């Protein structure tokens, strides 16, 4: 039988936080059973999602399976059963799967795409054609090691089946040998009408959570409706900790050691906060940073010492020395924080080095030092070469204390921050631009606020191939996990030794356990969970370590990741999953996202050949397919035709080129599409402007700043030329180069030249990576050179402008307030007390690296801008 392929791989980008909205129910498709079974054995969770679907039509149709899984998980199994035949996924080396896939593409079959949903979830999608009145069963398995944070583990399960299901069940079984100290269930699926559908049972070392809502309950919960459940079930628990030496489990030649002592005095800390105050932190970012810092300062203990550094192109300190966190010092620091204002460019190198020096100037025995960097952008002043910055900071810190890097938003180079943190025994964390960003900042600080041990070394007798054993700090509420292989399965005992430094002295924890019979207590069917846990943890740590290696060591690390991924059927960045499907089904592709680099803004992504805006089990649509740079576990039919879409706030008004469906005749010049931010709404508005227009983009009469641009004649892309005027300064940007004149002298830049900085008293120009960053007075814009289909064009993004509510120009308008008119078909929005007929549409956002397709409400220009096009055109640039 001829077979087609699904290609499921992981590639290197992480999407932004994404809003979740109810999915559209497909007609004539019955999800008659939807089960989620999660088994947690000593923190290692294996979850199986099984969906059984019937096609109630008397003709075949395509059915889609769409679920969300934790970002930290690895898919380890995918299976479809159709008419009694089972089609299993096989994990292969990515290059091998790519070759197989490319051969199919050469036969005219199309590619699919990928996305990530929210801060903690990723989305998996696939589809298959189901015969008339027939059934299909989808089964997806994923695995993850639960991480302890702030004294608890969290198991997150998402349910959004797209319709009420007669047989809907979530079953969670937790087995912890030491016993469970507390357990609670939270999340939107455990509140209000659904609370009675949740039952918990505890018996000795085991706990069970069951969630069995009736079809009627599935429609009445908060966030639910006629499309059924839409939310999370979060199981939160911790384990009993009777032994400071930790808990050791062995089984089938492998061991795992959980170390989280609680009977340890906290170590006073020396903490320095390095805070970005550059122009890009304007508005809510800087306000939330101030709010978070005020709370953090209030949480300092009196025996802590602290310092605060703020930076743009210059570096300022609250005090050049670390000061004790007395009440008066804290109050003085709060006054300093309240006065932090955004301005200028970004000198990360000088700021972090000043933080290192501040800590080095204040050595204290019996203390733990921590350096925390918060930034929202790339280095644009001083030393701007990322590699040199990383080298400078690594040499300055010298492994004496950790550096934690917090990347605010999605304009930040997260790769750069992550590598810098890993090189200095810290971690990088993304702070999402959202209403709770200050809570996110404070939450991260709480995780590292209470060091209990430093220089932790884990030693094992009779073990090999052990995961990471050295840790710079152990914090209260966290847990150190080490796994490895036993060198001799006949060993009767196994010894562990932990050496560390506490507040007052060196400490040592020694333990010896009997290995014979230690497999008792392991749940049936999960006897090899420790081996899989070891493989999972090894792969995760090697993927991080590999970023820091070079040459043969890097190759060796990659090979080890690949070998383990293939052996344990993990879909990782180096592997892909190929799935055979019934005859006539086309090749499909999907990708798992990674937290890397500059990525998309928030949004919910609808992918995969569906006519719905965001479908779960949906039928094939009829839109032309395109290649997009989204990232999720998505598997799509090559014959699907669709338009991808992102629903989410657009933080800056940026123009987005449209991509109209191809026709058999030569198309006219297509218009250019712009987005405008919506006030308190997840979806922006969009509107079209004809090609060849000369437009006023932004004007600030109070500072003599203006920016104009001319759209390319062929349309559909962007600007051929942009000019910027500021007092006596003049700047012309085209696809061939840039000229800046201060009225007396002129400077010319080429887009492909080395990173360059040019500054005067009130002007800062930074050219790097085909982006010109322009700061003039209180306004900052970035002009990017982009390419599409071999053609170059410019597009502008306003990063900072005066706080005036409305300024002349397309980019001078405030967010538009609108509300949806209920029960209207076609859809309508109410804007400025006027009901306007709108339509769903999409566009490409060139304001960020991956240029994603985003969803928007398409409205007439006059409605979006509250004016005529002639009000925004200029005769000369």
KAURKA-V539135 format. One record per helix or strand of 3 or more residues. SS is the DSSP state (H for helix, E for strand). FROM is the first residue (numbers start at 0). LEN is the number of residues. If there is no record, write none. Layout:
SS:FROM:LEN ; SS:FROM:LEN
This chain:
E:3:7 ; E:28:13 ; E:43:12 ; E:60:10 ; E:73:9 ; E:84:9 ; H:93:13 ; E:120:10 ; E:134:11 ; E:151:8 ; E:166:9 ; E:179:7 ; H:187:3 ; H:191:6 ; E:197:6 ; E:205:6 ; H:214:6 ; E:230:9 ; E:246:5 ; E:253:6 ; E:267:9 ; H:278:3 ; H:283:16 ; E:304:7 ; E:314:3 ; H:326:12 ; H:347:13 ; E:366:9 ; H:385:12 ; E:401:7 ; H:413:10 ; E:427:4 ; H:436:12 ; E:450:11 ; E:469:6 ; E:479:7 ; E:492:9 ; E:505:9 ; H:528:18 ; H:550:18 ; E:574:7 ; E:587:5 ; E:603:3 ; E:644:3 ; E:653:4 ; E:671:5 ; E:683:6 ; E:693:7 ; E:704:7 ; E:718:8 ; E:728:6 ; E:737:4 ; E:745:4 ; E:755:4 ; E:762:6 ; E:770:6 ; E:778:10 ; E:790:10 ; H:809:3 ; E:817:3 ; E:827:4 ; E:833:4 ; E:838:7 ; E:852:6 ; H:860:5 ; H:868:4
